[in-house]
Amino acid sequence: MTQTVVITGANRGIGLEMARAWKARGDQVIAVCRQASAALKGLDTQIIEGIDVGRDQDMAALRNALEGVTIGALYNNAGTMSDETLDDMDYDRIRTQFEVNTLGPLRVTIALTGNLANGSKVGLMTSRMGSIDDNDSGGRYGYRISKAALNAAGKSLALDLKAKGVAVGIFHPGYVKTDMTGHTGHLTPEQSAERLLERMDQLNLDNTGTFWHSDGSVLPW
């Protein structure tokens, strides 16, 4: 059964590969981004450009562009990462990460709540670096803070949207070779995307609000 899938940050990396994989299944994919890449344009799918998830004012444009569209799967992939340490603390960078990584998915999900129906699913791209219990290396203050806060927001969204019949998954993609990681890692974007689509397939109202690794294991908060 085909569905309409909306993915933020779909112009490159994991988001692009998720868009490619969902399109290959026959789903209608709507890619949301600030600026489309040549690779995204090559997918020949619907693109909504000029949307920065870190900006409140862009949500009205996103809502208008999707008016009347029932979304089967909304995947909040857009994110940013920088590296703050005790010796190099930049609060503006931390604020930017919070706006994009935490408030961004919340903004998008709330803006598009009217497009979600009974059986729709929402995915949140988090990181195990947002796990407080799993932190054994310190550093990355802004990224860790923003992803831990996203996890908390995701849990609340799962509880609040359950009555509407909408399940929410909180997903760590794995250590993936992307621009964000300097192309180091254990997985290719294609491999991570395949895993994440499997997790979305398995997402339901019984496991909504769970913090998952893309390999299917449950991560500690």
N, CA, C and O of each residue as an XYZ file, in Angstrom:
884
protein
N       0.846     -1.193      0.000
C       0.000      0.000      0.000
C       0.883      1.245      0.000
O       1.717      1.423      0.888
N       0.697      2.092     -0.989
C       1.526      3.293     -1.087
C       1.057      4.357     -0.105
O      -0.085      4.341      0.354
N       1.951      5.274      0.204
C       1.658      6.353      1.136
C       2.399      7.603      0.704
O       3.283      7.551     -0.151
N       2.035      8.720      1.298
C       2.772      9.960      1.085
C       3.755     10.124      2.227
O       3.372     10.078      3.396
N       5.028     10.316      1.886
C       6.096     10.453      2.863
C       6.680     11.859      2.756
O       6.989     12.329      1.661
N       6.826     12.512      3.878
C       7.453     13.831      3.925
C       8.745     13.709      4.731
O       8.734     13.218      5.860
N       9.860     14.160      4.145
C      11.172     14.064      4.797
C      11.818     15.448      4.805
O      11.927     16.094      3.763
N      12.243     15.897      5.979
C      12.993     17.148      6.052
C      14.491     16.856      5.897
O      14.957     15.754      6.185
N      15.229     17.865      5.437
C      16.666     17.673      5.257
C      16.975     16.588      4.250
O      17.912     15.810      4.433
N      16.190     16.533      3.187
C      16.299     15.425      2.233
C      17.237     15.723      1.070
O      17.264     14.975      0.093
N      17.998     16.791      1.161
C      18.851     17.176      0.032
C      20.177     16.420     -0.010
O      20.868     16.459     -1.029
N      20.547     15.734      1.072
C      21.826     15.016      1.075
C      21.823     13.958      2.180
O      20.885     13.870      2.973
N      22.880     13.165      2.214
C      23.099     12.222      3.310
C      21.992     11.213      3.498
O      21.430     10.691      2.535
N      21.685     10.946      4.763
C      20.693      9.923      5.091
C      19.312     10.315      4.588
O      18.568      9.468      4.094
N      18.966     11.586      4.707
C      17.656     12.032      4.250
C      17.452     11.782      2.765
O      16.380     11.346      2.344
N      18.469     12.056      1.981
C      18.405     11.804      0.547
C      18.214     10.319      0.264
O      17.406      9.944     -0.585
N      18.960      9.473      0.976
C      18.859      8.030      0.741
C      17.526      7.468      1.219
O      17.014      6.512      0.637
N      16.962      8.051      2.273
C      15.628      7.626      2.700
C      14.590      8.003      1.647
O      13.680      7.229      1.350
N      14.739      9.202      1.086
C      13.836      9.619      0.019
C      13.946      8.675     -1.167
O      12.936      8.273     -1.746
N      15.173      8.323     -1.528
C      15.394      7.413     -2.645
C      14.756      6.045     -2.374
O      14.115      5.462     -3.249
N      14.944      5.541     -1.136
C      14.433      4.213     -0.795
C      12.906      4.186     -0.767
O      12.293      3.239     -1.259
N      12.291      5.221     -0.193
C      10.829      5.257     -0.156
C      10.263      5.397     -1.563
O       9.255      4.769     -1.888
N      10.891      6.203     -2.392
C      10.428      6.352     -3.772
C      10.532      5.028     -4.521
O       9.651      4.686     -5.311
N      11.619      4.275     -4.271
C      11.799      2.988     -4.933
C      10.700      2.007     -4.559
O      10.385      1.099     -5.327
N      10.121      2.188     -3.385
C       9.014      1.331     -2.956
C       7.708      1.683     -3.668
O       6.750      0.911     -3.642
N       7.682      2.860     -4.304
C       6.465      3.296     -4.954
C       5.686      4.329     -4.171
O       4.594      4.725     -4.577
N       6.250      4.778     -3.025
C       5.579      5.805     -2.231
C       5.758      7.169     -2.880
O       6.719      7.399     -3.613
N       4.819      8.074     -2.603
C       4.950      9.454     -3.047
C       5.802     10.191     -2.022
O       5.401     10.315     -0.865
N       6.955     10.676     -2.423
C       7.890     11.324     -1.511
C       7.870     12.831     -1.733
O       7.951     13.307     -2.866
N       7.761     13.563     -0.651
C       7.852     15.019     -0.684
C       9.076     15.408      0.133
O       9.113     15.206      1.347
N      10.069     15.965     -0.536
C      11.338     16.317      0.090
C      11.330     17.781      0.492
O      11.079     18.665     -0.327
N      11.613     18.025      1.776
C      11.623     19.384      2.313
C      13.063     19.762      2.648
O      13.773     18.994      3.297
N      13.493     20.936      2.211
C      14.866     21.343      2.462
C      15.010     22.852      2.289
O      14.100     23.526      1.805
N      16.164     23.366      2.691
C      16.452     24.785      2.458
C      16.767     25.012      0.994
O      16.256     25.953      0.387
N      17.600     24.165      0.424
C      17.970     24.278     -0.982
C      18.205     22.893     -1.550
O      18.979     22.115     -0.994
N      17.548     22.584     -2.642
C      17.660     21.253     -3.233
C      19.026     21.051     -3.867
O      19.581     21.964     -4.479
N      19.560     19.853     -3.715
C      20.818     19.474     -4.353
C      20.530     18.870     -5.724
O      19.394     18.515     -6.037
N      21.571     18.762     -6.527
C      21.414     18.110     -7.829
C      20.977     16.659     -7.659
O      20.178     16.145     -8.443
N      21.507     16.003     -6.627
C      21.143     14.605     -6.379
C      19.664     14.473     -6.045
O      18.998     13.548     -6.510
N      19.149     15.401     -5.237
C      17.728     15.357     -4.888
C      16.864     15.632     -6.117
O      15.867     14.944     -6.339
N      17.232     16.616     -6.905
C      16.475     16.918     -8.126
C      16.463     15.721     -9.062
O      15.498     15.504     -9.795
N      17.544     14.944     -9.033
C      17.633     13.768     -9.884
C      16.676     12.651     -9.506
O      16.443     11.734    -10.293
N      16.118     12.725     -8.296
C      15.154     11.701     -7.878
C      13.801     11.887     -8.537
O      12.969     10.980     -8.519
N      13.575     13.062     -9.121
C      12.307     13.361     -9.783
C      11.128     13.157     -8.839
O      10.172     12.446     -9.149
N      11.227     13.802     -7.676
C      10.154     13.748     -6.698
C       9.762     15.169     -6.326
O      10.468     16.115     -6.676
N       8.662     15.332     -5.631
C       8.223     16.669     -5.258
C       9.174     17.259     -4.227
O       9.553     16.587     -3.268
N       9.560     18.517     -4.426
C      10.490     19.196     -3.536
C       9.864     20.497     -3.047
O       9.307     21.265     -3.833
N       9.961     20.733     -1.752
C       9.554     22.011     -1.163
C      10.818     22.666     -0.637
O      11.360     22.253      0.389
N      11.284     23.685     -1.339
C      12.521     24.362     -0.968
C      12.235     25.594     -0.110
O      11.089     26.016      0.043
N      13.303     26.154      0.442
C      13.201     27.398      1.195
C      12.655     27.231      2.595
O      12.231     28.202      3.222
N      12.663     26.003      3.090
C      12.153     25.733      4.441
C      13.317     25.452      5.371
O      14.031     24.463      5.205
N      13.506     26.317      6.341
C      14.511     26.145      7.388
C      13.773     25.750      8.655
O      13.025     26.556      9.208
N      13.969     24.528      9.124
C      13.215     24.043     10.290
C      13.571     24.815     11.561
O      12.869     24.715     12.567
N      14.661     25.587     11.515
C      15.052     26.396     12.657
C      14.360     27.742     12.727
O      14.643     28.544     13.616
N      13.448     27.994     11.789
C      12.772     29.291     11.724
C      11.272     29.117     11.906
O      10.626     28.401     11.140
N      10.714     29.780     12.931
C       9.271     29.724     13.163
C       8.494     30.161     11.924
O       7.486     29.552     11.565
N       8.972     31.221     11.275
C       8.218     31.846     10.198
C       8.104     30.984      8.943
O       7.278     31.268      8.076
N       8.922     29.934      8.833
C       8.846     29.073      7.659
C       7.757     28.011      7.764
O       7.432     27.350      6.777
N       7.201     27.850      8.944
C       6.225     26.784      9.136
C       4.902     27.070      8.430
O       4.235     26.139      7.979
N       4.518     28.323      8.329
C       3.277     28.655      7.622
C       3.394     28.282      6.152
O       2.446     27.767      5.559
N       4.565     28.543      5.562
C       4.782     28.197      4.160
C       4.740     26.683      3.963
O       4.182     26.198      2.979
N       5.331     25.937      4.903
C       5.303     24.483      4.822
C       3.879     23.963      4.932
O       3.470     23.085      4.172
N       3.133     24.503      5.874
C       1.743     24.077      6.067
C       0.914     24.364      4.812
O       0.116     23.531      4.383
N       1.107     25.534      4.235
C       0.348     25.904      3.031
C       0.710     25.008      1.848
O      -0.159     24.630      1.061
N       1.997     24.669      1.725
C       2.437     23.832      0.613
C       1.853     22.426      0.693
O       1.715     21.748     -0.325
N       1.511     21.989      1.905
C       1.000     20.629      2.101
C      -0.483     20.607      2.459
O      -0.999     19.594      2.932
N      -1.149     21.704      2.235
C      -2.582     21.781      2.553
C      -3.351     20.690      1.814
O      -3.222     20.532      0.600
N      -4.145     19.947      2.566
C      -4.974     18.906      1.976
C      -4.272     17.583      1.737
O      -4.898     16.630      1.271
N      -2.964     17.502      2.051
C      -2.198     16.271      1.840
C      -2.217     15.418      3.109
O      -1.845     15.900      4.179
N      -2.636     14.186      3.004
C      -2.577     13.270      4.140
C      -1.209     12.593      4.140
O      -0.829     11.936      3.171
N      -0.484     12.759      5.227
C       0.878     12.233      5.341
C       0.854     10.877      6.042
O       0.364     10.759      7.165
N       1.379      9.871      5.379
C       1.472      8.552      6.002
C       2.681      8.445      6.910
O       2.615      7.840      7.980
N       3.792      9.040      6.477
C       5.023      9.017      7.275
C       5.696     10.380      7.181
O       5.994     10.869      6.091
N       5.926     10.978      8.331
C       6.658     12.239      8.425
C       7.986     11.934      9.104
O       8.012     11.491     10.252
N       9.089     12.169      8.395
C      10.394     11.882      8.990
C      11.178     13.170      9.147
O      11.561     13.810      8.167
N      11.411     13.539     10.412
C      12.159     14.740     10.761
C      13.651     14.417     10.788
O      14.188     13.988     11.810
N      14.304     14.627      9.662
C      15.705     14.255      9.506
C      16.660     15.435      9.631
O      17.804     15.251     10.046
N      16.220     16.642      9.283
C      17.111     17.801      9.242
C      17.810     18.007     10.584
O      17.180     17.923     11.638
N      19.111     18.276     10.538
C      19.862     18.488     11.776
C      21.193     19.151     11.504
O      21.618     19.285     10.357
N      21.847     19.566     12.581
C      23.161     20.186     12.464
C      23.991     19.798     13.679
O      23.440     19.491     14.736
N      25.308     19.811     13.535
C      26.190     19.453     14.639
C      27.445     20.307     14.607
O      28.031     20.528     13.547
N      27.851     20.781     15.766
C      29.160     21.414     15.932
C      29.781     20.857     17.206
O      29.150     20.077     17.919
N      31.001     21.251     17.487
C      31.754     20.637     18.585
C      32.166     21.683     19.600
O      33.072     22.478     19.348
N      31.498     21.687     20.762
C      31.877     22.593     21.844
C      32.572     21.802     22.956
O      32.165     20.693     23.303
N      33.604     22.389     23.490
C      34.310     21.800     24.623
C      34.435     22.859     25.709
O      34.081     24.017     25.491
N      34.933     22.473     26.869
C      35.134     23.444     27.934
C      36.110     24.529     27.525
O      36.017     25.662     27.999
N      37.045     24.194     26.649
C      38.033     25.163     26.190
C      37.572     25.945     24.964
O      38.207     26.925     24.575
N      36.502     25.528     24.375
C      35.979     26.194     23.180
C      34.459     26.148     23.225
O      33.823     25.376     22.508
N      33.887     26.992     24.084
C      32.450     27.015     24.282
C      31.852     28.171     23.480
O      32.265     29.322     23.622
N      30.877     27.843     22.639
C      30.225     28.845     21.805
C      28.717     28.715     21.992
O      28.089     27.811     21.440
N      28.148     29.625     22.773
C      26.729     29.516     23.101
C      25.826     29.792     21.906
O      24.712     29.272     21.839
N      26.294     30.604     20.963
C      25.496     30.828     19.759
C      25.374     29.544     18.949
O      24.305     29.254     18.412
N      26.453     28.774     18.855
C      26.385     27.496     18.146
C      25.441     26.534     18.862
O      24.706     25.786     18.219
N      25.463     26.555     20.179
C      24.555     25.696     20.950
C      23.107     26.085     20.682
O      22.254     25.219     20.488
N      22.826     27.399     20.669
C      21.468     27.859     20.395
C      21.011     27.425     19.003
O      19.862     27.024     18.819
N      21.904     27.507     18.034
C      21.561     27.086     16.677
C      21.208     25.605     16.643
O      20.231     25.217     16.004
N      21.984     24.786     17.317
C      21.703     23.352     17.342
C      20.380     23.066     18.040
O      19.635     22.178     17.625
N      20.087     23.815     19.097
C      18.811     23.623     19.791
C      17.642     24.010     18.883
O      16.632     23.307     18.836
N      17.779     25.125     18.163
C      16.717     25.569     17.269
C      16.447     24.547     16.176
O      15.292     24.257     15.863
N      17.518     23.997     15.591
C      17.365     23.075     14.465
C      17.054     21.652     14.926
O      16.122     21.025     14.423
N      17.831     21.143     15.880
C      17.736     19.737     16.262
C      16.586     19.420     17.195
O      16.037     18.319     17.155
N      16.214     20.376     18.035
C      15.154     20.130     19.014
C      13.846     20.781     18.605
O      12.834     20.103     18.426
N      13.871     22.098     18.459
C      12.642     22.803     18.127
C      12.225     22.570     16.687
O      11.038     22.633     16.369
N      13.201     22.295     15.797
C      12.861     22.046     14.403
C      11.874     20.910     14.209
O      10.818     21.126     13.615
N      12.174     19.704     14.687
C      11.216     18.606     14.554
C       9.887     18.882     15.257
O       8.830     18.464     14.786
N       9.949     19.590     16.388
C       8.717     19.928     17.089
C       7.881     20.900     16.255
O       6.669     20.731     16.121
N       8.543     21.921     15.696
C       7.839     22.874     14.827
C       7.155     22.175     13.659
O       5.973     22.389     13.390
N       7.928     21.334     12.970
C       7.410     20.673     11.776
C       6.242     19.757     12.122
O       5.212     19.774     11.448
N       6.403     18.967     13.164
C       5.349     18.021     13.543
C       4.078     18.748     13.943
O       2.985     18.345     13.544
N       4.202     19.800     14.715
C       3.020     20.567     15.121
C       2.386     21.255     13.922
O       1.163     21.275     13.788
N       3.228     21.824     13.041
C       2.702     22.495     11.853
C       1.901     21.541     10.974
O       0.934     21.951     10.332
N       2.300     20.264     10.943
C       1.678     19.294     10.051
C       0.782     18.296     10.771
O       0.391     17.283     10.192
N       0.457     18.574     12.021
C      -0.419     17.658     12.765
C      -1.749     17.453     12.048
O      -2.298     16.351     12.060
N      -2.265     18.502     11.429
C      -3.529     18.391     10.706
C      -3.453     17.495      9.483
O      -4.480     17.066      8.957
N      -2.226     17.208      9.024
C      -2.035     16.318      7.876
C      -1.883     14.858      8.281
O      -1.856     13.970      7.428
N      -1.784     14.612      9.589
C      -1.610     13.253     10.092
C      -2.963     12.633     10.397
O      -3.847     13.289     10.948
N      -3.117     11.374     10.039
C      -4.375     10.667     10.258
C      -4.137      9.436     11.111
O      -2.996      9.110     11.438
N      -5.202      8.760     11.468
C      -5.085      7.505     12.188
C      -4.231      6.538     11.379
O      -4.565      6.225     10.236
N      -3.133      6.062     11.957
C      -2.219      5.170     11.262
C      -0.976      5.857     10.724
O      -0.045      5.189     10.275
N      -0.949      7.180     10.764
C       0.252      7.899     10.338
C       1.381      7.671     11.337
O       1.152      7.309     12.492
N       2.615      7.895     10.858
C       3.786      7.705     11.710
C       4.702      8.918     11.611
O       4.818      9.543     10.557
N       5.352      9.238     12.731
C       6.314     10.338     12.789
C       7.654      9.783     13.243
O       7.735      9.130     14.283
N       8.702     10.035     12.476
C      10.050      9.643     12.863
C      10.873     10.858     13.246
O      10.808     11.896     12.587
N      11.640     10.727     14.301
C      12.537     11.788     14.753
C      13.962     11.273     14.675
O      14.289     10.254     15.283
N      14.816     11.971     13.931
C      16.215     11.563     13.838
C      16.975     12.133     15.027
O      17.294     13.321     15.065
N      17.258     11.281     15.983
C      18.013     11.699     17.153
C      19.427     11.118     17.051
O      19.921     10.879     15.949
N      20.065     10.895     18.178
C      21.398     10.307     18.214
C      21.590      9.658     19.574
O      21.013     10.097     20.568
N      22.401      8.615     19.612
C      22.727      8.044     20.919
C      23.552      9.031     21.736
O      23.700      8.859     22.946
N      24.099     10.079     21.080
C      24.784     11.131     21.820
C      23.804     11.937     22.668
O      24.225     12.709     23.530
N      22.514     11.768     22.437
C      21.503     12.373     23.283
C      21.147     11.513     24.481
O      20.329     11.911     25.309
N      21.751     10.340     24.582
C      21.527      9.480     25.743
C      22.397      9.948     26.900
O      23.619     10.016     26.770
N      21.786     10.267     28.016
C      22.536     10.695     29.200
C      23.278      9.503     29.800
O      24.432      9.618     30.212
N      22.601      8.366     29.843
C      23.213      7.186     30.447
C      24.393      6.666     29.625
O      25.321      6.070     30.171
N      24.353      6.893     28.319
C      25.370      6.350     27.420
C      26.568      7.290     27.237
O      27.533      6.938     26.559
N      26.507      8.474     27.833
C      27.586      9.456     27.650
C      28.798      9.065     28.487
O      28.781      9.186     29.712
N      29.854      8.593     27.818
C      31.072      8.228     28.538
C      32.299      8.958     27.991
O      33.435      8.586     28.284
N      32.052     10.015     27.182
C      33.186     10.741     26.595
C      33.098     12.257     26.731
O      34.070     12.952     26.437
N      31.953     12.786     27.171
C      31.820     14.229     27.349
C      31.846     14.984     26.036
O      31.708     14.388     24.968
N      32.026     16.315     26.113
C      32.126     17.146     24.922
C      30.839     17.226     24.134
O      29.787     16.773     24.585
N      30.937     17.818     22.927
C      29.793     17.973     22.031
C      28.575     18.517     22.775
O      27.476     17.976     22.653
N      28.769     19.578     23.539
C      27.719     20.060     24.433
C      26.424     20.389     23.709
O      25.354     19.927     24.105
N      26.514     21.179     22.656
C      25.301     21.590     21.966
C      24.558     20.432     21.340
O      23.333     20.354     21.436
N      25.282     19.535     20.703
C      24.650     18.404     20.039
C      24.000     17.474     21.060
O      22.859     17.046     20.886
N      24.738     17.169     22.124
C      24.177     16.298     23.165
C      22.932     16.916     23.800
O      21.913     16.247     23.968
N      23.025     18.200     24.151
C      21.889     18.877     24.782
C      20.682     18.866     23.857
O      19.566     18.562     24.278
N      20.917     19.200     22.590
C      19.796     19.318     21.655
C      19.135     17.975     21.385
O      17.916     17.911     21.230
N      19.913     16.907     21.325
C      19.337     15.591     21.055
C      18.675     14.995     22.298
O      17.663     14.303     22.189
N      19.238     15.259     23.473
C      18.570     14.802     24.700
C      17.213     15.480     24.841
O      16.228     14.853     25.231
N      17.177     16.776     24.516
C      15.913     17.512     24.580
C      14.933     17.001     23.522
O      13.731     16.930     23.774
N      15.440     16.646     22.341
C      14.573     16.082     21.306
C      13.967     14.764     21.778
O      12.791     14.496     21.531
N      14.761     13.948     22.453
C      14.230     12.695     22.985
C      13.059     12.942     23.928
O      12.052     12.236     23.886
N      13.207     13.952     24.776
C      12.131     14.294     25.714
C      10.899     14.785     24.955
O       9.770     14.417     25.281
N      11.128     15.614     23.946
C      10.012     16.107     23.143
C       9.329     14.959     22.409
O       8.103     14.916     22.302
N      10.147     14.023     21.899
C       9.586     12.889     21.186
C       8.700     12.018     22.056
O       7.667     11.524     21.604
N       9.105     11.829     23.306
C       8.290     11.034     24.235
C       6.941     11.705     24.479
O       5.901     11.046     24.502
N       6.974     13.029     24.661
C       5.717     13.759     24.864
C       4.846     13.711     23.616
O       3.632     13.533     23.717
N       5.447     13.869     22.442
C       4.678     13.777     21.206
C       4.019     12.404     21.070
O       2.870     12.296     20.641
N       4.757     11.361     21.439
C       4.201     10.011     21.355
C       2.958      9.868     22.223
O       1.970      9.263     21.807
N       3.009     10.421     23.415
C       1.866     10.338     24.318
C       0.707     11.204     23.837
O      -0.452     10.792     23.898
N       1.024     12.410     23.358
C      -0.029     13.346     22.970
C      -0.692     12.980     21.646
O      -1.864     13.295     21.437
N       0.048     12.314     20.741
C      -0.512     11.956     19.436
C      -1.132     10.560     19.412
O      -1.750     10.171     18.421
N      -0.969      9.816     20.487
C      -1.484      8.440     20.504
C      -2.996      8.410     20.340
O      -3.533      7.538     19.658
N      -3.677      9.353     20.959
C      -5.139      9.386     20.854
C      -5.600      9.635     19.424
O      -6.713      9.261     19.053
N      -4.760     10.257     18.635
C      -5.060     10.518     17.224
C      -4.719      9.307     16.349
O      -5.006      9.294     15.152
N      -4.097      8.280     16.969
C      -3.712      7.091     16.231
C      -2.391      7.231     15.507
O      -2.113      6.504     14.552
N      -1.564      8.185     15.973
C      -0.275      8.466     15.335
C       0.859      7.966     16.225
O       0.925      8.328     17.400
N       1.752      7.138     15.680
C       2.889      6.610     16.423
C       4.128      7.452     16.144
O       4.306      7.969     15.042
N       4.981      7.583     17.155
C       6.198      8.400     17.060
C       7.409      7.534     17.394
O       7.454      6.899     18.448
N       8.383      7.512     16.500
C       9.620      6.774     16.729
C      10.789      7.727     16.894
O      10.886      8.733     16.191
N      11.677      7.406     17.827
C      12.850      8.226     18.122
C      14.056      7.380     17.739
O      14.359      6.393     18.409
N      14.753      7.761     16.654
C      15.702      6.856     16.010
C      17.128      7.399     15.943
O      17.360      8.532     15.522
N      18.077      6.562     16.368
C      19.506      6.815     16.158
C      19.901      6.109     14.872
O      19.658      4.909     14.746
N      20.510      6.814     13.898
C      20.772      6.195     12.601
C      21.953      5.249     12.562
O      22.145      4.538     11.576
N      22.758      5.229     13.633
C      24.025      4.522     13.606
C      25.144      5.505     13.301
O      24.898      6.694     13.098
N      26.364      5.009     13.268
C      27.527      5.840     12.963
C      27.711      5.790     11.448
O      28.223      4.815     10.898
N      27.279      6.868     10.788
C      27.107      6.850      9.338
C      28.117      7.765      8.645
O      28.449      8.834      9.156
N      28.586      7.347      7.511
C      29.562      8.111      6.726
C      28.853      9.230      5.966
O      28.419      9.044      4.829
N      28.742     10.392      6.607
C      28.093     11.551      5.997
C      28.975     12.777      6.179
O      30.031     12.711      6.808
N      28.525     13.900      5.618
C      29.249     15.159      5.816
C      29.354     15.489      7.300
O      30.369     16.023      7.749
N      28.316     15.175      8.057
C      28.283     15.515      9.477
C      29.374     14.792     10.263
O      29.895     15.332     11.238
N      29.720     13.587      9.850
C      30.738     12.803     10.560
C      32.099     12.854      9.864
O      33.017     12.118     10.224
N      32.218     13.731      8.865
C      33.469     13.771      8.114
C      33.694     12.514      7.293
O      34.824     12.158      6.962
N      32.571     11.841      6.968
C      32.594     10.606      6.174
C      33.387      9.484      6.852
O      33.969      8.623      6.192
N      33.393      9.519      8.187
C      33.859      8.373      8.952
C      32.625      7.635      9.459
O      31.535      8.205      9.483
N      32.775      6.407      9.855
C      31.617      5.683     10.377
C      31.629      4.232      9.963
O      32.534      3.768      9.270
N      30.588      3.513     10.409
C      30.475      2.085     10.168
C      29.478      1.754      9.066
O      29.508      0.659      8.505
N      28.595      2.701      8.754
C      27.524      2.450      7.794
C      27.562      3.475      6.677
O      27.990      4.611      6.884
N      27.117      3.079      5.500
C      26.880      4.039      4.433
C      25.495      4.662      4.642
O      24.665      4.081      5.340
N      25.235      5.821      4.057
C      23.894      6.393      4.160
C      22.819      5.443      3.636
O      21.715      5.391      4.179
N      23.139      4.696      2.586
C      22.178      3.742      2.034
C      21.830      2.651      3.046
O      20.665      2.282      3.191
N      22.842      2.139      3.743
C      22.597      1.095      4.740
C      21.777      1.629      5.907
O      20.859      0.964      6.387
N      22.109      2.823      6.354
C      21.356      3.425      7.453
C      19.914      3.675      7.042
O      18.989      3.409      7.809
N      19.722      4.187      5.833
C      18.366      4.453      5.351
C      17.533      3.176      5.310
O      16.364      3.181      5.695
N      18.133      2.090      4.846
C      17.415      0.811      4.792
C      16.970      0.376      6.187
O      15.841     -0.075      6.378
N      17.865      0.516      7.147
C      17.523      0.156      8.531
C      16.403      1.048      9.073
O      15.472      0.569      9.721
N      16.506      2.337      8.802
C      15.524      3.278      9.342
C      14.140      3.048      8.745
O      13.133      3.200      9.437
N      14.084      2.687      7.478
C      12.784      2.355      6.897
C      12.200      1.106      7.552
O      10.987      1.010      7.737
N      13.052      0.161      7.899
C      12.575     -1.028      8.617
C      12.005     -0.648      9.978
O      10.972     -1.170     10.398
N      12.692      0.270     10.666
C      12.205      0.712     11.975
C      10.852      1.425     11.826
O       9.948      1.229     12.638
N      10.725      2.244     10.792
C       9.447      2.932     10.573
C       8.346      1.924     10.243
O       7.206      2.087     10.676
N       8.681      0.892      9.484
C       7.700     -0.150      9.170
C       7.198     -0.823     10.443
O       6.021     -1.170     10.545
N       8.091     -1.008     11.413
C       7.755     -1.726     12.648
C       7.142     -0.826     13.718
O       6.664     -1.307     14.745
N       7.160      0.475     13.470
C       6.620      1.427     14.442
C       5.106      1.295     14.521
O       4.424      1.238     13.498
N       4.583      1.247     15.752
C       3.141      1.158     15.946
C       2.764      1.786     17.286
O       3.625      2.288     18.008
N       1.488      1.755     17.608
C       1.026      2.401     18.840
C       1.450      1.652     20.092
O       1.385      2.204     21.190
N       1.884      0.404     19.950
C       2.358     -0.348     21.114
C       3.794      0.029     21.475
O       4.156      0.010     22.652
N       4.624      0.376     20.474
C       6.013      0.728     20.771
C       6.314      2.210     20.563
O       7.475      2.618     20.573
N       5.274      3.009     20.375
C       5.448      4.442     20.185
C       6.208      5.068     21.354
O       6.018      4.686     22.509
N       7.065      6.030     21.038
C       7.819      6.724     22.084
C       9.081      6.013     22.519
O       9.695      6.408     23.511
N       9.485      4.974     21.807
C      10.698      4.224     22.155
C      11.911      4.837     21.460
O      11.818      5.331     20.336
N      13.055      4.793     22.153
C      14.326      5.311     21.649
C      15.083      4.132     21.039
O      15.626      3.294     21.758
N      15.115      4.075     19.690
C      15.660      2.925     18.987
C      16.997      3.241     18.325
O      17.214      4.354     17.846
N      17.889      2.255     18.303
C      19.032      2.244     17.385
C      18.501      1.737     16.047
O      17.547      0.960     16.014
N      19.109      2.169     14.951
C      18.629      1.708     13.650
C      18.762      0.193     13.480
O      18.108     -0.389     12.614
N      19.610     -0.457     14.304
C      19.737     -1.915     14.203
C      18.611     -2.656     14.916
O      18.569     -3.887     14.913
N      17.701     -1.904     15.526
C      16.549     -2.512     16.182
C      16.658     -2.654     17.679
O      15.687     -3.037     18.332
N      17.817     -2.357     18.245
C      17.969     -2.440     19.697
C      17.441     -1.153     20.347
O      17.429     -0.086     19.733
N      17.007     -1.286     21.603
C      16.487     -0.143     22.355
C      17.624      0.508     23.115
O      18.401     -0.171     23.787
N      17.723      1.823     23.009
C      18.811      2.571     23.642
C      18.383      3.127     24.994
O      17.199      3.394     25.201
N      19.320      3.307     25.912
C      18.988      3.880     27.223
C      18.796      5.393     27.113
O      19.436      6.057     26.298
N      17.915      5.912     27.939
C      17.711      7.370     27.947
C      18.916      8.078     28.577
O      18.930      9.306     28.673
